[in-house]
Amino acid sequence: MARSGILFVLCAFAIAAFTQKIKSKSAPGTLADSTAYAVPENIQSIIDKSCYDCHNGESKNLKAKTKFRFDKMHELDTKKMVSKLDEIIEVVDELEMPPKKFVEKNPDAQPSDEEYAMLKAWAEEQAKLLMN
Amino acid sequence: MKKLLLYIAGLLAVIFIVIQFVPSNMPENDSDISDDLLVTEQAPENIKLLMHQACYDCHSNQTKFPWYAKVAPVSWLLENDVKEGREELNFSEWATLDARKKIKMLSEIGEEVEEKKMPLKIYTVIHTNAALSAEEIELINDWTVKLSDQIMEN
């Protein structure tokens, strides 16, 4: 079960990466806007562990994926990206995410204080880069 | 049968009177507009008018309370909506937000208005002039995008 889950996430990433590549080829204009958006590995692993299960296009959680999709971040224009990063900072500040109920069922998804801080610092830095 | 109906009506009337004595906690207005969105960003007159009509009753400290705002249970609904609206986004405190928040809020204004989530249906049913036409939605949207671009550049 867990293995197929991981496989699924990997596939989703591969597809996302692939479509991104096609997109950047066909629309070089949008690429320039988003070159500053980068997710280092340590941040990506926090996102994978704590956020991605619900916040991706294939998620069954309609509300979660309507509100925020990590697999779509690259496609957003700069302003939307800044907005989404601000949202990350907000939910981290208020410890809104991941939802308590989700953590009860998936205790591993709970980020540590340090991971929360890392995620926030990254989002702040990204937003700053994008706004310059 | 008639007696029963009368009894129920009487009971409802008593309940109605009693609930008027529940202490209200209506958010207060503040006439200070020095940090206001439309003032500080020098919004054009048509945007000012539109947003005052469609948004400002809940999303600013200048709520125009109607006479029934004091009558329970409507007052409870109003109190809740105004409180929540101001908490989520208060245009009277615009200038106190940092650039990142401003960009997020502008993007959200555009989204909410375009997806017709705002203004709330329950509000436009009564305040019919608050309902936005497709053209007005576009006006607001264009203005928020323009303002957001300006903030990004600074």
Chai-1 contact restraints between the chains, C-beta under 6 A:
chainA,res_idxA,chainB,res_idxB,connection_type,confidence,min_distance_angstrom,max_distance_angstrom,comment,restraint_id
A,K79,B,I103,contact,1.0,0.0,6.0,A-B,restraint_1
A,K79,B,S107,contact,1.0,0.0,6.0,A-B,restraint_2
A,K79,B,S148,contact,1.0,0.0,6.0,A-B,restraint_3
A,K80,B,S107,contact,1.0,0.0,6.0,A-B,restraint_4
A,V82,B,R100,contact,1.0,0.0,6.0,A-B,restraint_5
A,V82,B,I103,contact,1.0,0.0,6.0,A-B,restraint_6
A,S83,B,K104,contact,1.0,0.0,6.0,A-B,restraint_7
A,S83,B,S107,contact,1.0,0.0,6.0,A-B,restraint_8
A,D86,B,R100,contact,1.0,0.0,6.0,A-B,restraint_9
A,D86,B,K104,contact,1.0,0.0,6.0,A-B,restraint_10
A,A127,B,R100,contact,1.0,0.0,6.0,A-B,restraint_11
A,M131,B,M152,contact,1.0,0.0,6.0,A-B,restraint_12
